[in-house]
Amino acid sequence: MYLFGRFLIFRSLAKLLFKKPYNQKYDLSSSVFQPVDTEAIAQKLKNDGSWGGLKLPLNIQKQILKFAFSTDC
C-alpha cells in the first residue's frame, strides 16, 4: 500500500472504497423549541437574509447566563 499510496489516483480510490458514512440521527420530537413554519422561515431567509424568531426557553437562557458570569474566560 505504501508504494501505491504515492500516487493520487490510488489514494483517491482508497478514500472512496474505505470511506465510512457519517449518519447522525436526531430525535426531532424532543426539541426545546416551539414548532415553526419552515417554509415561511426559508422564504424570510431568502428575502431578508435573517430570521429572529427562534428563542431559547427562559430556563436555558438563565443557565447560560449563570455559566457565563461564574466562569473565567
N, CA, C and O atoms as CSV, one atom per row, in Angstrom:
chain,resi,resn,atom,element,x,y,z
A,1,MET,N,N,0.825,-1.178,0.000
A,1,MET,CA,C,0.000,0.000,0.000
A,1,MET,C,C,0.874,1.247,0.000
A,1,MET,O,O,0.500,2.261,-0.591
A,2,TYR,N,N,2.014,1.190,0.645
A,2,TYR,CA,C,2.891,2.357,0.685
A,2,TYR,C,C,3.295,2.766,-0.724
A,2,TYR,O,O,3.296,3.953,-1.052
A,3,LEU,N,N,3.629,1.810,-1.541
A,3,LEU,CA,C,4.060,2.107,-2.901
A,3,LEU,C,C,2.934,2.744,-3.706
A,3,LEU,O,O,3.155,3.734,-4.403
A,4,PHE,N,N,1.732,2.186,-3.617
A,4,PHE,CA,C,0.610,2.720,-4.371
A,4,PHE,C,C,0.101,4.039,-3.786
A,4,PHE,O,O,-0.457,4.859,-4.515
A,5,GLY,N,N,0.283,4.251,-2.489
A,5,GLY,CA,C,-0.186,5.459,-1.826
A,5,GLY,C,C,0.520,6.714,-2.299
A,5,GLY,O,O,0.063,7.822,-2.018
A,6,ARG,N,N,1.600,6.564,-2.997
A,6,ARG,CA,C,2.328,7.723,-3.500
A,6,ARG,C,C,1.632,8.345,-4.700
A,6,ARG,O,O,1.948,9.475,-5.073
A,7,PHE,N,N,0.700,7.640,-5.308
A,7,PHE,CA,C,0.024,8.132,-6.497
A,7,PHE,C,C,-1.388,8.582,-6.138
A,7,PHE,O,O,-2.125,7.874,-5.452
A,8,LEU,N,N,-1.743,9.750,-6.605
A,8,LEU,CA,C,-3.023,10.358,-6.260
A,8,LEU,C,C,-4.211,9.482,-6.645
A,8,LEU,O,O,-5.176,9.390,-5.886
A,9,ILE,N,N,-4.163,8.861,-7.768
A,9,ILE,CA,C,-5.287,8.042,-8.223
A,9,ILE,C,C,-5.567,6.900,-7.241
A,9,ILE,O,O,-6.727,6.580,-6.984
A,10,PHE,N,N,-4.519,6.287,-6.694
A,10,PHE,CA,C,-4.715,5.189,-5.746
A,10,PHE,C,C,-5.210,5.702,-4.391
A,10,PHE,O,O,-6.020,5.044,-3.738
A,11,ARG,N,N,-4.729,6.869,-3.970
A,11,ARG,CA,C,-5.212,7.454,-2.718
A,11,ARG,C,C,-6.685,7.811,-2.833
A,11,ARG,O,O,-7.464,7.565,-1.912
A,12,SER,N,N,-7.066,8.390,-3.965
A,12,SER,CA,C,-8.467,8.753,-4.167
A,12,SER,C,C,-9.358,7.519,-4.195
A,12,SER,O,O,-10.444,7.514,-3.615
A,13,LEU,N,N,-8.902,6.498,-4.858
A,13,LEU,CA,C,-9.658,5.249,-4.927
A,13,LEU,C,C,-9.811,4.631,-3.537
A,13,LEU,O,O,-10.886,4.140,-3.191
A,14,ALA,N,N,-8.758,4.651,-2.754
A,14,ALA,CA,C,-8.821,4.102,-1.394
A,14,ALA,C,C,-9.799,4.895,-0.536
A,14,ALA,O,O,-10.529,4.307,0.262
A,15,LYS,N,N,-9.829,6.211,-0.682
A,15,LYS,CA,C,-10.772,7.030,0.082
A,15,LYS,C,C,-12.207,6.680,-0.269
A,15,LYS,O,O,-13.067,6.611,0.609
A,16,LEU,N,N,-12.463,6.462,-1.538
A,16,LEU,CA,C,-13.818,6.110,-1.958
A,16,LEU,C,C,-14.225,4.730,-1.464
A,16,LEU,O,O,-15.364,4.528,-1.044
A,17,LEU,N,N,-13.316,3.802,-1.511
A,17,LEU,CA,C,-13.648,2.432,-1.128
A,17,LEU,C,C,-13.793,2.243,0.377
A,17,LEU,O,O,-14.624,1.453,0.825
A,18,PHE,N,N,-12.997,2.957,1.155
A,18,PHE,CA,C,-12.957,2.714,2.591
A,18,PHE,C,C,-13.588,3.823,3.418
A,18,PHE,O,O,-13.438,3.849,4.639
A,19,LYS,N,N,-14.289,4.733,2.766
A,19,LYS,CA,C,-14.915,5.837,3.490
A,19,LYS,C,C,-16.113,5.321,4.274
A,19,LYS,O,O,-16.981,4.644,3.724
A,20,LYS,N,N,-16.154,5.641,5.546
A,20,LYS,CA,C,-17.271,5.245,6.384
A,20,LYS,C,C,-18.319,6.360,6.341
A,20,LYS,O,O,-17.983,7.530,6.522
A,21,PRO,N,N,-19.558,6.014,6.108
A,21,PRO,CA,C,-20.596,7.046,6.076
A,21,PRO,C,C,-20.841,7.608,7.478
A,21,PRO,O,O,-20.786,6.888,8.475
A,22,TYR,N,N,-21.108,8.884,7.522
A,22,TYR,CA,C,-21.393,9.552,8.786
A,22,TYR,C,C,-22.890,9.813,8.843
A,22,TYR,O,O,-23.396,10.732,8.199
A,23,ASN,N,N,-23.578,9.013,9.604
A,23,ASN,CA,C,-25.019,9.148,9.736
A,23,ASN,C,C,-25.352,9.514,11.168
A,23,ASN,O,O,-25.317,8.669,12.062
A,24,GLN,N,N,-25.673,10.766,11.377
A,24,GLN,CA,C,-26.073,11.189,12.704
A,24,GLN,C,C,-27.578,11.364,12.699
A,24,GLN,O,O,-28.133,12.048,11.839
A,25,LYS,N,N,-28.223,10.750,13.652
A,25,LYS,CA,C,-29.672,10.816,13.720
A,25,LYS,C,C,-30.080,11.693,14.893
A,25,LYS,O,O,-29.516,11.608,15.983
A,26,TYR,N,N,-31.059,12.524,14.648
A,26,TYR,CA,C,-31.573,13.430,15.666
A,26,TYR,C,C,-33.003,13.049,16.005
A,26,TYR,O,O,-33.784,12.686,15.125
A,27,ASP,N,N,-33.335,13.131,17.261
A,27,ASP,CA,C,-34.706,12.918,17.696
A,27,ASP,C,C,-35.398,14.276,17.698
A,27,ASP,O,O,-35.270,15.047,18.649
A,28,LEU,N,N,-36.124,14.556,16.635
A,28,LEU,CA,C,-36.760,15.862,16.496
A,28,LEU,C,C,-38.025,16.001,17.329
A,28,LEU,O,O,-38.584,17.094,17.425
A,29,SER,N,N,-38.473,14.934,17.920
A,29,SER,CA,C,-39.695,15.007,18.710
A,29,SER,C,C,-39.457,15.617,20.090
A,29,SER,O,O,-40.414,15.998,20.764
A,30,SER,N,N,-38.212,15.716,20.519
A,30,SER,CA,C,-37.921,16.239,21.855
A,30,SER,C,C,-37.150,17.553,21.796
A,30,SER,O,O,-36.198,17.743,22.553
A,31,SER,N,N,-37.540,18.445,20.924
A,31,SER,CA,C,-36.862,19.730,20.790
A,31,SER,C,C,-37.314,20.689,21.890
A,31,SER,O,O,-38.449,20.611,22.361
A,32,VAL,N,N,-36.424,21.590,22.296
A,32,VAL,CA,C,-36.781,22.606,23.291
A,32,VAL,C,C,-37.460,23.802,22.628
A,32,VAL,O,O,-37.972,24.683,23.319
A,33,PHE,N,N,-37.469,23.840,21.314
A,33,PHE,CA,C,-38.064,24.947,20.589
A,33,PHE,C,C,-39.513,24.649,20.207
A,33,PHE,O,O,-39.900,23.493,20.039
A,34,GLN,N,N,-40.290,25.696,20.077
A,34,GLN,CA,C,-41.677,25.563,19.647
A,34,GLN,C,C,-41.707,25.200,18.168
A,34,GLN,O,O,-40.778,25.549,17.440
A,35,PRO,N,N,-42.743,24.513,17.703
A,35,PRO,CA,C,-42.858,24.208,16.275
A,35,PRO,C,C,-42.934,25.497,15.451
A,35,PRO,O,O,-43.565,26.471,15.864
A,36,VAL,N,N,-42.290,25.493,14.290
A,36,VAL,CA,C,-42.258,26.678,13.427
A,36,VAL,C,C,-42.637,26.291,12.008
A,36,VAL,O,O,-42.585,25.121,11.628
A,37,ASP,N,N,-43.019,27.294,11.234
A,37,ASP,CA,C,-43.359,27.100,9.831
A,37,ASP,C,C,-42.070,27.220,9.011
A,37,ASP,O,O,-41.614,28.327,8.729
A,38,THR,N,N,-41.495,26.096,8.635
A,38,THR,CA,C,-40.193,26.108,7.966
A,38,THR,C,C,-40.245,26.757,6.585
A,38,THR,O,O,-39.268,27.373,6.159
A,39,GLU,N,N,-41.364,26.631,5.882
A,39,GLU,CA,C,-41.483,27.259,4.560
A,39,GLU,C,C,-41.446,28.781,4.676
A,39,GLU,O,O,-40.776,29.450,3.890
A,40,ALA,N,N,-42.158,29.319,5.646
A,40,ALA,CA,C,-42.174,30.774,5.849
A,40,ALA,C,C,-40.792,31.275,6.274
A,40,ALA,O,O,-40.352,32.346,5.856
A,41,ILE,N,N,-40.122,30.494,7.102
A,41,ILE,CA,C,-38.774,30.873,7.550
A,41,ILE,C,C,-37.803,30.864,6.376
A,41,ILE,O,O,-36.984,31.773,6.244
A,42,ALA,N,N,-37.886,29.846,5.523
A,42,ALA,CA,C,-37.000,29.771,4.359
A,42,ALA,C,C,-37.232,30.949,3.433
A,42,ALA,O,O,-36.278,31.511,2.896
A,43,GLN,N,N,-38.486,31.331,3.240
A,43,GLN,CA,C,-38.790,32.485,2.385
A,43,GLN,C,C,-38.243,33.773,3.003
A,43,GLN,O,O,-37.693,34.617,2.296
A,44,LYS,N,N,-38.391,33.921,4.308
A,44,LYS,CA,C,-37.865,35.106,5.001
A,44,LYS,C,C,-36.340,35.167,4.883
A,44,LYS,O,O,-35.777,36.244,4.688
A,45,LEU,N,N,-35.670,34.013,5.001
A,45,LEU,CA,C,-34.218,33.981,4.854
A,45,LEU,C,C,-33.798,34.358,3.434
A,45,LEU,O,O,-32.807,35.064,3.245
A,46,LYS,N,N,-34.547,33.890,2.440
A,46,LYS,CA,C,-34.231,34.241,1.054
A,46,LYS,C,C,-34.418,35.727,0.803
A,46,LYS,O,O,-33.606,36.353,0.121
A,47,ASN,N,N,-35.489,36.294,1.355
A,47,ASN,CA,C,-35.795,37.705,1.112
A,47,ASN,C,C,-34.916,38.647,1.920
A,47,ASN,O,O,-34.354,39.601,1.381
A,48,ASP,N,N,-34.799,38.373,3.227
A,48,ASP,CA,C,-34.145,39.313,4.131
A,48,ASP,C,C,-32.752,38.891,4.575
A,48,ASP,O,O,-31.941,39.732,4.964
A,49,GLY,N,N,-32.471,37.596,4.520
A,49,GLY,CA,C,-31.159,37.115,4.947
A,49,GLY,C,C,-31.075,36.786,6.419
A,49,GLY,O,O,-30.030,36.345,6.898
A,50,SER,N,N,-32.170,36.997,7.153
A,50,SER,CA,C,-32.154,36.660,8.571
A,50,SER,C,C,-33.568,36.377,9.060
A,50,SER,O,O,-34.553,36.764,8.431
A,51,TRP,N,N,-33.641,35.697,10.190
A,51,TRP,CA,C,-34.919,35.423,10.844
A,51,TRP,C,C,-34.649,35.368,12.322
A,51,TRP,O,O,-33.812,34.582,12.768
A,52,GLY,N,N,-35.326,36.171,13.083
A,52,GLY,CA,C,-35.063,36.267,14.512
A,52,GLY,C,C,-36.130,35.653,15.380
A,52,GLY,O,O,-36.264,36.041,16.541
A,53,GLY,N,N,-36.882,34.726,14.876
A,53,GLY,CA,C,-37.996,34.178,15.627
A,53,GLY,C,C,-37.667,33.020,16.534
A,53,GLY,O,O,-38.526,32.595,17.306
A,54,LEU,N,N,-36.469,32.493,16.478
A,54,LEU,CA,C,-36.121,31.332,17.302
A,54,LEU,C,C,-35.596,31.820,18.645
A,54,LEU,O,O,-34.563,32.486,18.713
A,55,LYS,N,N,-36.304,31.488,19.698
A,55,LYS,CA,C,-35.942,31.952,21.039
A,55,LYS,C,C,-35.661,30.756,21.937
A,55,LYS,O,O,-36.393,29.766,21.928
A,56,LEU,N,N,-34.595,30.866,22.708
A,56,LEU,CA,C,-34.301,29.839,23.714
A,56,LEU,C,C,-35.280,29.979,24.867
A,56,LEU,O,O,-35.651,31.096,25.226
A,57,PRO,N,N,-35.704,28.873,25.451
A,57,PRO,CA,C,-36.557,28.960,26.638
A,57,PRO,C,C,-35.839,29.705,27.766
A,57,PRO,O,O,-34.611,29.698,27.851
A,58,LEU,N,N,-36.621,30.339,28.617
A,58,LEU,CA,C,-36.072,31.187,29.672
A,58,LEU,C,C,-35.144,30.425,30.608
A,58,LEU,O,O,-34.120,30.966,31.024
A,59,ASN,N,N,-35.480,29.176,30.950
A,59,ASN,CA,C,-34.611,28.431,31.865
A,59,ASN,C,C,-33.240,28.155,31.245
A,59,ASN,O,O,-32.239,28.147,31.961
A,60,ILE,N,N,-33.173,27.931,29.943
A,60,ILE,CA,C,-31.885,27.716,29.282
A,60,ILE,C,C,-31.108,29.027,29.207
A,60,ILE,O,O,-29.888,29.032,29.372
A,61,GLN,N,N,-31.803,30.139,28.960
A,61,GLN,CA,C,-31.139,31.448,28.964
A,61,GLN,C,C,-30.508,31.720,30.326
A,61,GLN,O,O,-29.379,32.204,30.408
A,62,LYS,N,N,-31.239,31.409,31.391
A,62,LYS,CA,C,-30.720,31.628,32.748
A,62,LYS,C,C,-29.503,30.746,33.024
A,62,LYS,O,O,-28.547,31.198,33.654
A,63,GLN,N,N,-29.526,29.494,32.561
A,63,GLN,CA,C,-28.383,28.601,32.752
A,63,GLN,C,C,-27.150,29.124,32.023
A,63,GLN,O,O,-26.043,29.067,32.558
A,64,ILE,N,N,-27.334,29.630,30.809
A,64,ILE,CA,C,-26.211,30.179,30.040
A,64,ILE,C,C,-25.638,31.406,30.730
A,64,ILE,O,O,-24.420,31.543,30.849
A,65,LEU,N,N,-26.511,32.302,31.188
A,65,LEU,CA,C,-26.041,33.495,31.892
A,65,LEU,C,C,-25.317,33.138,33.188
A,65,LEU,O,O,-24.280,33.724,33.501
A,66,LYS,N,N,-25.853,32.190,33.933
A,66,LYS,CA,C,-25.211,31.763,35.178
A,66,LYS,C,C,-23.814,31.216,34.900
A,66,LYS,O,O,-22.862,31.533,35.613
A,67,PHE,N,N,-23.699,30.395,33.864
A,67,PHE,CA,C,-22.393,29.847,33.497
A,67,PHE,C,C,-21.435,30.952,33.052
A,67,PHE,O,O,-20.263,30.953,33.428
A,68,ALA,N,N,-21.944,31.900,32.245
A,68,ALA,CA,C,-21.096,32.978,31.727
A,68,ALA,C,C,-20.555,33.853,32.833
A,68,ALA,O,O,-19.395,34.263,32.789
A,69,PHE,N,N,-21.387,34.147,33.836
A,69,PHE,CA,C,-20.952,35.013,34.929
A,69,PHE,C,C,-20.097,34.300,35.964
A,69,PHE,O,O,-19.370,34.953,36.713
A,70,SER,N,N,-20.168,32.970,36.021
A,70,SER,CA,C,-19.416,32.247,37.055
A,70,SER,C,C,-18.143,31.576,36.505
A,70,SER,O,O,-17.406,30.950,37.267
A,71,THR,N,N,-17.883,31.695,35.224
A,71,THR,CA,C,-16.729,31.024,34.623
A,71,THR,C,C,-15.756,32.065,34.071
A,71,THR,O,O,-16.148,33.001,33.373
A,72,ASP,N,N,-14.473,31.877,34.402
A,72,ASP,CA,C,-13.448,32.772,33.855
A,72,ASP,C,C,-13.164,32.394,32.407
A,72,ASP,O,O,-13.055,31.216,32.066
A,73,CYS,N,N,-13.050,33.401,31.575
A,73,CYS,CA,C,-12.753,33.167,30.163
A,73,CYS,C,C,-11.387,33.719,29.838
A,73,CYS,O,O,-10.939,33.627,28.695
